[in-house]
Amino acid sequence: METEIVENDKYEPLFESRIAKGRLVYRLFSASIFVGIVCVWIYRVIHIPEGGEYGRMGWMGMYGAELWFGIYWIFTQAQRWSPVFRHPFGQTLLKRYGKALPRVDVFVCTADPATEPPIMVVNTVLSAMAYDYPPEKLSVYLSDDAGSELTFYALMEASNFSKHWIPYCKKFNIEPRSPSAYFSSNLDVSSGTDFSHVKKVYEDMKNRIEMACQLGRIPKDEYHKHTGLFSKWDSSSSPKNHAAILKIVIDGREEEGNKDSEGHSLPTLVYMAREKRPHHFHNFKAGALNALIRVSSEISNAPIILTLDCDMYSNDSGSVQDAICFFMDEEKSRNIAFVQFPQSFQNTSKNDLYGGCLRVAYDVEFHGLDGFGGPWYIGTGCFHRREALYGREFSEAARNELKSDPPRRTRKNVHEFEESLQALVSCTYEENTQWGDEIGMRYGCVVEDVLTGLAILCKGWKSVYFRPARKAFLGVTATTLDQMLVQQKRWSEGDFQILFSKYSPVRHGLGKFKIGLILSYLPYCLWPPNCFPVLCYSIIPSLYLFKGVPLFPQVSSVWFLPFAYIVVATLAYSCAEFLWTDGTLLGWWNEQRMWLYKRSSAYLFAFLDTMLKLVGCSNSTFVISAKVSDEDVCVRYEQEMMEFGSDSPMFTILSSVAMLNVFCFVGAVKKMVTERLVFENLGLQIVVCGVLVLMNLPIYNGMLLRKDKGRMPSTVTYKAIVVALSACTCFTFL
C-alpha cells in the first residue's frame, strides 16, 4: 500500500507515522455499501408479509439479523477509516544514545510442562537472551506457574548452552536466534558459518531435557550435578500446590562465572515460580505477570518490559531497538505506554486451514486502531513502559525519562537476596493491596491483557502498533478445529466481558477515547452476540426454502439489486483485502468458513457463559492451549484436512446446522425438478443455502466419508442427523 508522510519535524525523529493513501476511494466505496444496507432495511420494513404467522416470524428474524449486520458493519469501517503505518529509525537511535540506551526486562510465562514442553520454553528464553542489545542492560525472567522441576532443569541447561549460543549468534549475525528454529531451517553451508560444534552442544542439551521429560523426573546423575538447586521441590509439590521458588540463574551484575565462551557478559536470567495453594485464587497469567513485575523491580527494575508467551520466540534480534525508538523520541514519545507487535506463526498451513494467522486483523484492522491512538495489548510481543504498568496517570508535564539505575542490593549473598524476594511472590502478598485492580495486570477477565491495555489507555496514555517487514516474533497456532474454537471462545468471551467492565470502551472510554477508537473496539467486544444473526441466516433461509416460502425479493425486482450489490461488493473487497495481506484465494475461502464456524459455535458458548457469569452462575476459567500435537494430527494438518476427532458440543451444533442446510438444499433442488419450483422467487435463498453447503463440505466429509482418527465422531453424526431431520419434519407441518 502506498503511503504518505504526515509528520515533518525539524529535528531528526526516531520514528515516523504514515497515513495510507486511497482513503477517499475507500470511503466512497464504504458509503455505497451503506446506501445498499439502508435499502435492504427499507425493503424489509415495507414488504412485511401479511400471510401466515410463521412467514412473518421468519421475515422478522431475517430483518433483525440484517439490522445487526448493518450496524456491526458500520463499526468495522472505523477500523479502516484512517490506518497508520509506523517506521522506526534504529540507526538514529544508536547514533544519538549509544551506550545510554535504557535497560529492558523480558518476561516469559509458562504454566504446564505437558502442553508447553520445556525445550520449547527454553528456546524462547534463549532467543530473548540473544537480542542484539547490550547484555548488561538485558534481563530475562521465566515465570513457571506449574513450579515444575523439569522446567527449572531445562532452564539450567539452557543457561549453560547460552555461553556458546549467544557469542555464536553475534559472531555470525544469524537469524532467527531460537536454536530450534535456526537448526531446523535450511542452513547455508557455503556461507562459512561453522555451526557443527554449537549444533552438537544444542542436540546434547535437547536430548537431556527431553529424556528427563520422558522419565517425568530429573536423572539422578543430573540431579547430583546441581546439588542444592532442587531443594525447594519435594514429594508434596504439584502444579496447584507448591512453595515460592526464586533463583537467579545468571547474575549479570556479577563479574565472575557469568561470562560466555568468549569472555563477554551474559544477560541476567531469573527463574520464578510464585507460591500457589488450593485455597488461594492465583489469577492465572495476570497474577504471574504481576509477580514478575514485583520481583524484577528489585533485581533489575528496567523501565521497559517485554512480555512474551513461552511459544513465541524472537525472530528478529533488532526488535528491541525498533521498540525503543517509539519510547525515546524527544517530542512524540512521552505519552506512549506500550508498543504492540503482531502475533505471527511458523506452523500455519499453506492456505491457513483454520484462519489462525488473523491476517486481516493484524495487517489491516490494528493499523486502523493505531490511527486513533489505541491498538490493543494482546498479551505477547508487547513492550511496556514500566511506570504505565504501575497504574500511573499520564501527565503532560512529565519528562520522558527512561534512564534509571538498577536497584542497590543490601544483601551481598545471592542466596540471601533470593530468599528476601520470595515474600513478593507469596499467595498473601496482594491481599488488601491495589494489585490487579489499579496496579499491574488487571484481574477479573480471561483476556487480562486486553483489559490491562484499556486500563492504561484510560489513564491518558497512547499505544503504538508496529508491523515490521521481518516478523519480530513467531509462535504456534492451533492445528485442530477444536483447539481453534476453544481459543476463539476464550478470546470472544473475554472481550465481551470487557463491555460490562469498568473499563468498557463505551462507558468508560467516552470523553477519554476518540469516538473512532470506541467504534473500532466494538467489533471485537461484540463478537459473541454475532452468533444469533449468523445462526438466523444459516437456518431460516434454508428452512423456508425447504417449505418453498420466499424471504428475498424476486430476481427480476429492483429490490434485488441492493442485496446483490452488498453480497458481491463486500465479498470482492474482502477477497482483495485478504490477497493484499499475502494470503491465497483458498486461504480466503478457509477464512470465510472459519468466520461461519466461529460465530455458529464458539461465540454462542461465549455469549452464554458471559451471561451466566453476569448473573453469578459461572466463574471465569483459563484454558491453556496445547502447543504440541500428535504426529498423525500434524500430518493431516499439513495435508489441510480438517481435524474433528472429539465429541465437542461445538461440533454438534456445526454438524446439525450443516445437515439441515444439505437436507433443505437437496429438497429444494428436487422440487425444482419435479414441481417446477420457480428460481425467480427463491433464487437468492437457493444461493445462500448452496454456499452454506459448499462451506460445510469438510464437515460432510468428516461425518460420512473419512475413516481416519480425525473424522467426526459417530455420536456427533447421529445427533446431527436426528436434529436436522426433526427440524425439517416439524417445519413441514407448520
C-alpha positions in Angstrom: 0.0 0.0 0.0 1.4 3.4 -0.9 1.8 5.8 1.9 2.5 9.5 2.5 4.4 11.0 5.4 2.2 13.2 7.6 4.9 14.4 10.0 7.6 16.9 9.0 9.5 17.6 12.2 12.5 20.0 12.1 14.5 17.7 14.4 15.7 14.2 13.4 12.9 11.9 14.6 13.3 8.4 15.9 10.2 7.2 14.1 7.7 8.4 11.5 4.0 7.8 11.1 2.4 7.4 7.7 -1.3 7.5 6.8 -2.4 5.2 4.0 -3.3 6.7 0.6 -6.5 5.8 -1.2 -8.7 6.7 1.8 -11.1 8.8 -0.2 -11.7 6.0 -2.7 -12.4 3.5 0.1 -14.7 5.9 1.9 -16.7 6.4 -1.3 -16.9 2.6 -1.6 -17.9 2.3 2.0 -20.7 4.9 1.5 -22.1 3.0 -1.4 -22.3 -0.2 0.7 -24.1 1.8 3.4 -26.7 3.0 0.9 -27.3 -0.6 -0.1 -27.7 -1.6 3.6 -30.3 1.1 4.1 -32.2 -0.1 1.0 -32.3 -3.6 2.5 -33.6 -2.2 5.8 -36.3 -0.3 3.9 -37.3 -3.3 1.8 -37.8 -5.4 5.0 -40.0 -2.7 6.6 -42.3 -2.1 3.6 -42.6 -5.7 2.5 -43.6 -7.4 5.7 -45.8 -10.4 4.6 -49.4 -10.4 5.6 -49.8 -14.2 5.3 -49.3 -16.8 8.0 -47.7 -16.1 11.3 -44.7 -18.4 10.6 -44.0 -16.4 7.4 -44.0 -13.1 9.3 -41.8 -14.6 12.1 -39.1 -15.7 9.6 -39.3 -12.4 7.9 -38.7 -10.5 11.2 -35.9 -12.9 12.1 -34.2 -12.0 8.8 -34.8 -8.3 9.4 -33.3 -8.5 12.9 -30.2 -10.3 11.5 -29.8 -7.8 8.7 -30.2 -4.9 11.1 -27.4 -6.2 13.3 -25.1 -7.0 10.3 -25.6 -3.4 9.1 -24.8 -1.8 12.4 -21.9 -4.2 13.0 -20.5 -3.4 9.6 -20.5 0.3 10.4 -18.3 -0.4 13.4 -15.8 -2.3 11.3 -15.5 0.7 9.0 -13.9 2.7 11.8 -11.0 0.2 11.7 -10.4 1.1 8.1 -11.1 4.8 8.1 -7.6 6.2 8.8 -4.9 3.4 9.1 -1.4 4.5 10.3 1.9 2.8 9.5 4.9 3.2 11.7 8.6 3.1 10.8 11.4 3.4 13.4 14.9 4.7 12.8 17.2 2.3 14.7 20.4 3.7 13.4 19.4 7.2 14.5 18.7 5.8 18.0 22.1 4.2 18.3 23.8 7.3 17.0 22.0 9.6 19.4 22.0 7.5 22.6 24.8 4.9 22.1 25.6 3.4 25.5 22.8 5.4 27.2 20.1 3.0 26.0 17.5 2.0 28.6 17.5 -1.4 30.3 15.0 -3.9 29.2 13.3 -6.8 31.2 11.8 -9.7 29.2 9.0 -11.7 30.9 8.3 -15.2 29.6 5.4 -17.1 31.0 4.7 -20.9 31.1 2.1 -22.8 33.1 2.2 -26.5 32.1 5.2 -28.6 31.1 2.8 -31.1 29.4 1.2 -28.7 27.0 4.1 -26.3 26.9 7.2 -28.6 26.6 10.3 -27.2 28.5 12.5 -27.5 25.4 10.1 -25.1 23.6 10.1 -22.7 26.6 13.9 -22.5 26.8 14.2 -21.9 23.0 12.1 -18.8 23.6 14.2 -17.8 26.5 17.5 -18.3 24.5 16.1 -16.2 21.6 15.5 -13.3 24.1 18.9 -13.6 25.7 20.5 -13.4 22.3 18.9 -10.0 21.4 21.3 -7.5 19.7 21.3 -5.4 22.8 23.9 -4.7 25.5 23.8 -7.8 27.7 24.3 -5.7 30.9 21.1 -3.9 30.1 19.1 -7.0 29.3 17.4 -9.3 31.9 15.2 -12.4 31.1 12.7 -13.7 33.6 10.9 -17.0 33.3 7.7 -17.5 35.3 6.8 -21.2 35.7 3.3 -21.3 37.1 3.5 -25.1 37.4 6.5 -24.9 39.6 8.0 -27.8 37.6 11.5 -29.0 38.4 11.6 -30.2 34.8 11.2 -26.6 33.5 13.8 -25.4 36.0 16.2 -28.1 35.0 15.7 -27.2 31.3 16.5 -23.5 32.2 19.7 -24.6 34.0 20.8 -26.5 30.9 19.8 -23.5 28.7 21.9 -21.2 30.8 25.0 -23.3 30.2 24.2 -23.6 26.5 23.8 -19.8 26.3 27.5 -19.4 26.9 28.1 -20.9 23.5 24.9 -19.8 21.7 25.0 -16.1 22.3 28.5 -15.5 21.1 27.8 -17.7 18.1 24.7 -15.6 17.2 26.6 -12.3 17.5 29.7 -13.5 15.7 27.8 -14.7 12.6 24.8 -12.3 13.0 22.4 -15.2 12.4 18.6 -15.1 12.4 16.5 -16.4 14.0 18.1 -16.8 17.4 15.9 -19.6 18.6 18.2 -22.6 18.3 15.4 -25.0 17.4 14.2 -22.6 14.6 17.7 -21.9 13.4 18.9 -25.5 13.1 15.6 -26.7 11.5 15.9 -24.0 8.8 17.9 -24.5 5.6 21.3 -23.6 6.8 23.7 -22.2 4.2 26.8 -24.4 4.4 28.6 -22.3 1.8 28.4 -19.1 4.0 31.4 -20.2 6.0 29.4 -20.4 9.2 30.7 -23.3 11.3 27.6 -24.5 13.1 28.6 -28.1 13.7 30.0 -27.6 17.2 27.2 -25.4 18.6 24.6 -27.7 17.0 26.1 -30.7 18.7 26.1 -28.9 22.1 22.4 -28.0 21.4 21.4 -31.5 20.5 23.1 -32.9 23.6 21.2 -30.3 25.8 17.9 -31.1 24.0 18.4 -34.8 24.5 19.0 -34.4 28.2 15.9 -32.2 28.6 13.6 -34.5 26.6 14.9 -37.6 28.3 14.1 -36.0 31.7 10.6 -35.1 30.4 10.0 -38.7 29.2 11.1 -40.1 32.6 9.0 -37.5 34.4 11.9 -36.7 36.7 15.5 -35.5 36.5 18.1 -38.3 36.1 20.0 -39.0 39.3 23.4 -38.1 37.8 22.0 -34.7 36.6 20.3 -34.2 39.9 23.5 -34.6 41.9 25.4 -32.4 39.4 23.2 -29.5 40.6 23.2 -30.3 44.3 21.2 -27.9 46.4 19.4 -26.2 43.5 16.4 -28.6 43.7 15.9 -28.4 47.4 12.7 -26.4 47.0 11.0 -29.3 45.3 9.6 -32.2 47.4 7.1 -35.0 47.0 4.2 -32.8 48.0 4.8 -30.2 45.3 2.2 -30.1 42.5 1.3 -27.5 39.8 -1.5 -26.1 42.0 0.2 -26.5 45.4 3.9 -25.5 45.7 6.1 -23.1 47.6 7.6 -19.9 46.2 10.8 -20.6 44.3 13.1 -17.9 43.1 16.5 -18.5 41.5 18.9 -16.0 39.9 20.4 -18.5 37.4 22.7 -15.9 35.8 23.5 -12.8 37.7 24.6 -10.2 35.1 25.9 -7.9 37.8 28.5 -10.4 38.9 31.8 -10.4 37.2 32.9 -13.9 38.0 31.3 -17.0 36.4 28.8 -15.2 34.3 30.7 -14.9 31.0 30.2 -16.5 27.7 32.7 -18.7 26.0 34.5 -15.6 24.6 34.6 -13.8 27.9 31.7 -11.4 27.3 29.0 -10.6 29.8 25.7 -12.5 29.8 22.2 -11.1 30.4 20.7 -11.7 33.8 18.5 -14.8 33.8 15.9 -15.5 36.6 13.6 -18.4 37.3 10.4 -17.7 39.3 7.6 -20.0 40.5 5.2 -18.0 42.6 3.6 -19.7 45.6 0.3 -21.5 44.7 -2.1 -23.0 47.2 -5.5 -24.6 46.6 -7.3 -22.1 48.9 -5.8 -19.0 47.3 -7.0 -17.9 43.8 -4.0 -17.2 41.7 -5.5 -15.1 38.9 -3.9 -17.1 36.1 -1.3 -15.4 33.8 -2.2 -11.9 35.1 -1.1 -13.0 38.6 2.1 -14.4 37.3 3.0 -11.2 35.4 2.3 -9.1 38.5 4.6 -11.3 40.5 7.3 -10.8 37.8 6.8 -7.0 37.9 7.5 -7.0 41.7 10.5 -9.3 41.5 12.1 -7.6 38.6 11.7 -4.2 40.3 14.1 -5.5 43.0 16.6 -7.2 40.7 16.9 -5.1 37.5 14.0 -2.5 37.5 14.2 -1.9 33.8 12.0 1.0 32.6 10.9 -1.1 29.6 9.3 -4.6 29.9 8.7 -7.0 27.1 6.0 -9.7 27.7 6.3 -13.0 25.7 4.3 -16.2 25.6 6.6 -19.2 26.0 5.8 -20.4 22.5 6.5 -17.0 20.9 10.2 -16.9 20.2 12.1 -13.8 19.0 12.6 -13.9 15.2 14.4 -10.6 14.8 17.3 -9.7 17.1 16.8 -6.0 16.3 13.3 -5.8 17.6 14.3 -4.2 20.9 16.0 -1.2 19.2 12.9 -0.8 17.0 10.6 -0.7 20.0 12.9 1.6 22.0 12.6 4.2 19.1 9.0 4.7 20.0 9.8 5.3 23.6 12.9 7.6 23.2 11.7 10.2 20.7 12.1 13.6 22.5 8.9 15.1 21.1 6.5 12.2 20.3 7.2 9.5 22.9 6.1 11.0 26.2 2.6 9.6 26.1 3.4 6.2 24.6 2.7 3.4 27.1 3.3 0.3 25.0 4.3 -0.9 21.6 2.4 -3.9 20.3 3.9 -6.2 17.6 1.6 -8.6 15.8 1.4 -12.3 16.5 2.8 -14.4 13.7 3.0 -18.2 13.4 5.5 -20.6 12.0 3.2 -23.6 11.7 0.4 -22.4 9.6 -0.6 -24.5 6.6 -0.2 -23.1 3.1 -3.8 -21.9 2.9 -4.2 -21.3 6.6 -6.8 -24.0 7.2 -8.2 -22.6 10.4 -7.7 -18.9 9.8 -5.2 -18.8 12.7 -3.0 -16.2 11.1 -5.6 -13.4 11.7 -4.1 -11.7 8.6 -6.8 -9.1 8.2 -6.8 -8.2 11.9 -3.0 -7.7 12.2 -2.3 -6.4 8.7 -5.4 -4.1 8.4 -7.5 -3.5 11.5 -4.8 -2.9 14.0 -3.3 -0.2 11.8 -6.8 1.4 11.9 -6.8 1.3 15.7 -3.3 2.8 15.7 -4.8 5.7 13.6 -6.9 6.6 16.6 -4.1 6.1 19.1 -5.0 2.9 20.8 -4.3 -0.6 19.5 -5.0 -3.5 21.9 -2.4 -5.1 24.1 -2.7 -8.7 23.0 -0.6 -10.4 25.7 2.6 -11.2 23.9 5.1 -9.4 21.7 4.4 -6.1 23.6 7.0 -3.6 25.0 5.6 -1.7 28.0 6.7 1.4 29.9 7.0 0.1 33.5 5.5 3.2 35.0 2.3 2.8 32.9 2.0 -0.8 34.2 2.2 0.6 37.8 -1.1 2.4 37.1 0.3 5.9 36.9 -1.7 8.6 35.1 0.0 10.3 32.1 1.0 13.8 32.8 1.8 16.4 30.1 4.3 17.9 32.4 6.2 14.6 33.0 9.6 14.2 31.4 10.2 11.3 29.1 12.9 9.8 31.4 13.9 6.2 30.8 17.2 6.3 32.5 17.3 4.7 35.9 19.9 2.8 37.8 19.3 -0.8 38.9 18.3 -1.2 42.5 21.0 -1.4 45.1 21.2 -4.7 46.8 21.5 -4.6 50.6 22.5 -8.3 50.8 25.7 -9.4 49.2 25.0 -13.1 49.3 22.8 -14.1 46.3 21.1 -16.9 48.3 20.0 -14.4 51.0 18.9 -12.0 48.3 16.8 -14.7 46.7 15.2 -15.6 50.0 14.3 -12.0 50.7 12.4 -11.7 47.4 10.2 -14.7 48.0 7.7 -12.7 50.1 6.9 -10.8 46.9 5.6 -13.9 45.2 3.7 -15.4 48.2 0.0 -16.2 48.0 -0.9 -13.5 50.5 1.2 -10.6 49.3 -1.5 -9.0 47.3 -4.2 -9.1 50.0 -5.5 -5.7 50.8 -3.5 -4.0 48.1 -4.3 -2.4 44.7 -2.5 -5.1 42.7 -4.8 -6.4 40.0 -7.2 -3.5 40.4 -5.2 -0.3 39.9 -1.6 -1.6 39.8 -0.1 -4.1 37.3 -2.1 -6.5 35.2 -5.9 -6.3 35.8 -7.8 -9.2 37.2 -11.3 -10.5 36.6 -11.2 -11.2 32.9 -10.0 -14.2 30.9 -8.3 -11.7 28.5 -6.4 -9.8 31.2 -4.1 -8.4 28.5 -6.8 -6.5 26.7 -8.3 -5.3 30.0 -4.9 -4.1 31.2 -4.3 -2.2 27.9 -7.7 -0.5 28.2 -7.0 0.5 31.8 -3.7 2.1 30.7 -5.3 4.0 27.9 -8.0 5.3 30.2 -5.2 7.0 32.2 -4.3 9.2 29.3 -1.6 7.1 27.7 -1.4 6.1 24.0 -0.2 2.9 22.3 1.5 2.1 19.1 1.2 -0.8 16.7 4.3 -1.8 14.7 4.4 -4.5 12.0 8.0 -4.8 10.7 8.9 -6.3 7.4 10.6 -9.2 9.2 8.3 -10.9 11.6 9.5 -10.0 15.1 8.0 -13.0 16.9 6.9 -16.4 15.8 4.8 -18.9 17.7 2.5 -21.8 17.0 -1.2 -21.7 16.2 -4.0 -24.3 16.6 -3.7 -27.4 14.5 -7.2 -28.8 15.2 -10.6 -27.3 14.8 -11.4 -28.0 18.5 -8.3 -26.1 19.6 -9.2 -23.1 17.4 -12.8 -22.9 18.6 -11.8 -23.2 22.3 -9.3 -20.4 21.8 -11.9 -18.3 20.0 -14.4 -18.9 22.8 -11.9 -17.6 25.4 -11.0 -14.5 23.4 -14.5 -13.6 22.5 -15.8 -14.3 26.0 -13.2 -12.1 27.5 -13.8 -9.2 25.0 -17.5 -9.4 25.7 -16.9 -9.3 29.4 -14.9 -6.1 28.9 -18.0 -4.5 27.5 -19.6 -4.8 31.0 -16.5 -4.0 33.0 -15.5 -0.6 34.5 -13.1 -0.2 31.6 -15.8 -0.6 28.9 -14.8 1.3 25.8 -18.4 2.7 25.6 -19.0 3.6 29.2 -15.5 4.4 30.5 -14.0 5.5 27.1 -16.4 8.3 26.4 -14.5 11.6 26.8 -11.2 9.7 27.1 -11.0 8.0 23.7 -11.7 9.3 20.2 -15.1 8.2 19.0 -13.4 6.4 16.1 -11.4 4.3 18.6 -14.5 3.4 20.6 -16.2 2.3 17.4 -13.1 0.3 16.4 -13.1 -1.6 19.7 -16.8 -2.6 19.4 -16.4 -5.2 16.7 -14.2 -7.3 19.0 -16.3 -6.7 22.1 -19.4 -7.7 20.2 -18.1 -11.0 18.8 -20.3 -13.3 20.9 -23.7 -11.6 20.0 -22.8 -12.2 16.4 -23.8 -15.9 16.9 -27.6 -15.1 16.7 -27.8 -13.3 13.4 -25.4 -15.8 11.8 -27.4 -18.7 13.1 -30.6 -17.0 11.8 -29.0 -16.6 8.3 -27.8 -20.2 8.5 -31.1 -21.7 9.4 -34.1 -19.6 8.5 -33.5 -19.2 4.7 -32.8 -22.9 4.4 -36.0 -24.0 6.3 -38.1 -21.5 4.3 -36.5 -22.7 1.1 -37.5 -26.3 2.1 -41.0 -25.0 2.6 -41.0 -23.0 -0.7 -41.6 -19.7 1.0 -39.6 -16.7 -0.3 -37.7 -14.4 2.1 -35.9 -12.3 -0.5 -37.1 -10.2 -3.5 -37.6 -11.8 -6.8 -34.5 -11.8 -9.1 -36.2 -9.5 -11.6 -37.2 -7.0 -8.9 -35.4 -3.7 -8.5 -35.1 -4.6 -4.7 -32.9 -7.5 -5.7 -30.1 -5.1 -6.6 -29.1 -3.8 -3.1 -29.0 -7.4 -1.9 -26.8 -8.5 -4.9 -24.6 -5.4 -4.6 -23.9 -5.8 -0.9 -23.0 -9.5 -1.3 -20.9 -9.2 -4.4 -19.1 -6.0 -3.4 -18.3 -6.9 0.2 -17.1 -10.4 -0.8 -14.9 -8.9 -3.6 -13.4 -6.4 -1.2 -12.9 -9.0 1.5 -11.1 -11.2 -1.0 -8.9 -8.3 -2.3 -8.0 -7.3 1.2 -7.0 -10.9 2.1 -4.9 -11.2 -1.0 -3.2 -7.9 -0.2 -2.1 -9.4 3.1 -0.2 -12.1 1.1 -3.0 -14.6 1.6 -4.1 -17.1 -1.1 -7.5 -17.5 -2.7 -8.1 -20.8 -1.0 -6.9 -19.2 2.2 -9.6 -16.6 1.9 -12.2 -19.3 1.4 -11.0 -21.0 4.5 -11.2 -17.7 6.3 -14.9 -17.3 5.3 -15.6 -20.9 6.5 -14.0 -20.2 9.9 -16.0 -16.9 10.1 -19.1 -19.1 9.9 -17.9 -21.8 12.3 -16.7 -19.4 15.0 -19.9 -17.5 15.0 -22.1 -20.5 14.9 -20.4 -22.3 17.9 -17.6 -20.7 19.8 -19.3 -17.3 20.0 -22.6 -18.9 21.1 -21.0 -20.6 24.1 -19.0 -17.4 24.9 -22.2 -15.4 25.0 -24.0 -18.0 27.2 -21.0 -18.3 29.6 -20.8 -14.5 29.9 -24.5 -14.1 30.6 -24.2 -16.9 33.3 -21.3 -15.1 34.9 -23.1 -11.8 35.0 -25.9 -13.4 37.0 -23.4 -15.2 39.2 -23.9 -18.7 37.9 -20.4 -19.2 36.4 -16.8 -18.3 37.0 -14.0 -17.5 34.6 -11.6 -20.2 33.7 -8.3 -20.0 31.8 -7.7 -22.8 29.3 -4.1 -23.4 28.2 -3.9 -24.2 24.5 -1.8 -27.2 23.7 1.4 -26.2 21.9 2.2 -29.7 20.6 0.1 -32.2 18.5 0.2 -35.9 17.7 2.2 -36.9 14.7 -0.8 -38.1 12.7 -2.7 -34.8 13.6 0.3 -32.9 12.2 0.3 -34.9 9.0 -3.4 -34.3 8.4 -2.9 -30.6 9.2 -0.1 -30.3 6.6 -2.5 -32.0 4.1 -5.1 -29.4 5.1 -7.6 -32.0 6.3 -9.9 -30.5 8.9 -9.4 -32.2 12.3 -12.6 -33.2 14.2 -12.0 -36.3 16.3 -13.6 -35.1 19.6 -17.1 -35.2 20.9 -17.4 -31.5 21.3 -20.8 -29.8 21.8 -19.5 -27.2 19.3 -19.2 -29.9 16.7 -22.7 -31.0 17.4 -24.0 -27.5 16.6 -21.9 -27.2 13.5 -22.9 -30.6 12.2 -26.6 -30.1 12.9 -26.7 -26.9 11.0 -24.7 -28.4 8.2 -27.0 -31.3 7.8 -30.0 -29.0 7.9 -28.5 -27.0 5.1 -27.9 -30.0 2.9 -31.3 -31.6 3.5 -33.0 -28.3 2.6 -30.9 -27.7 -0.4 -31.5 -31.2 -1.7 -35.2 -30.8 -1.1 -35.3 -27.5 -3.0 -33.4 -29.0 -5.9 -35.8 -31.9 -6.0 -38.8 -29.5 -6.0 -37.2 -27.5 -8.8 -37.1 -30.7 -10.9 -40.4 -32.4 -10.0 -42.6 -29.5 -9.1 -41.0 -26.8 -11.3 -40.2 -24.6 -8.3 -39.5 -21.2 -9.8 -35.9 -19.9 -9.4 -37.3 -16.4 -9.9 -38.9 -16.4 -6.4 -36.3 -18.3 -4.4 -33.1 -17.6 -6.3 -31.3 -15.8 -3.5 -32.3 -18.4 -0.9 -31.0 -21.2 -3.1 -27.7 -19.3 -3.5 -27.4 -18.7 0.3 -28.2 -22.4 1.1 -25.9 -23.6 -1.7 -23.0 -21.5 -0.4 -23.6 -22.8 3.1 -23.4 -26.4 1.7 -20.1 -25.6 0.0 -18.7 -24.2 3.2 -19.7 -27.3 5.1 -18.1 -29.8 2.7 -15.3 -30.6 5.2 -18.0 -31.5 7.8 -19.9 -33.7 5.4 -16.6 -35.4 4.5 -15.7 -35.9 8.2 -19.1 -37.2 9.0 -19.8 -39.6 6.1 -16.6 -40.4 4.1 -13.5 -40.2 6.2 -12.2 -43.3 8.1 -9.1 -41.8 9.9 -8.9 -40.7 13.5 -9.7 -37.1 12.6 -13.2 -37.9 11.3 -16.3 -36.7 13.1 -17.3 -39.0 16.0 -20.2 -41.2 15.2 -22.2 -39.9 18.2 -22.0 -36.4 16.8 -23.0 -37.5 13.3 -26.1 -39.4 14.6 -27.2 -36.5 16.8 -26.8 -34.0 13.9 -28.9 -36.1 11.5 -31.6 -36.6 14.1 -31.8 -32.9 14.9 -31.7 -31.8 11.2 -34.4 -34.3 10.2 -36.6 -33.3 13.2 -36.3 -29.7 12.3 -37.3 -30.2 8.7 -40.2 -32.5 9.6 -41.6 -30.1 12.2 -41.3 -27.1 9.9 -43.1 -29.0 7.1 -46.3 -29.3 9.1 -46.3 -25.7 10.2 
